[in-house]
Amino acid sequence: MHISIKTVKSILTRSKVYDYVINPYVGCEHGCTYCYARFIKKFTGHKEPWGEFVDVKINAPELLEKEIMKRKKGDIWISGICDPYQPLEKDYKITRKCLEILSKYDWHIFIQTKSPLVLRDLDLIKRFQQIDVGFSIGTASEEVKMIFEPRAPSISLRIEALGILRAEGIKTYAMIAPTLPEAEGLVELLTNKVDYIIIDRMNYHYADWVYKKFGFRKVQDLELLSERFRDLGIQCEIVS
Ligand code: SF4
């Protein structure tokens, strides 16, 4: 793993998904096979394979403190092209420091991760008036997860973390993106764990070789999947 400490010029970036996005890191140790964020290599000059480099935006909290005062209030997504709770967040705490700043403002925050490390920040998360904490989960199968996301936390740990957050009164969601083989089992696993579900029709062609190698078929009927959630009274939206 190649870790670099970087100072950046901005941190509260305009986004097409929410109003703003904060990416505390460039790169992601989870290195999922389908990850679209690897496009960033074109702009950063990284030669290492995706998942084997991370730039730590060391001045992110300091910048955020200044930028948030100049921006119009809006919704903030943490994060778009990295996992804000990837393993090195344990040591660098860039996400935590950014949340500390954001907790002084009444903006709506959407955290999205695959890691139960987010539970470390429950004390801070509870301070927000408007905060949704989401887990990306594309399959109910640990075996499928190991093929597509070998370095990300297990499905059971993600589901357990969602349960803990919800029991603490935090609004939770699951992002099913991409919809991996055996996603149908999520209907049972996510019941009573989330307030809502987002299914993203994202293009994940980077993982086409995985489908070929293991003879998997992509889940076609996302409408049917979302209907099964809705039948259980869980709000479910298909996007993009
Ligand atoms: S956790 Fe998210 S950002 Fe990180 S590699 Fe996987 S898909 Fe990409």
Boltz pocket constraint, residues with backbone or C-beta under 6 A from the ligand:
constraints:
  - pocket:
      binder: B
      contacts: [[A, 28], [A, 29], [A, 30], [A, 31], [A, 32], [A, 34], [A, 35], [A, 36], [A, 37], [A, 80], [A, 81], [A, 82], [A, 83], [A, 114], [A, 152]]
      max_distance: 6.0
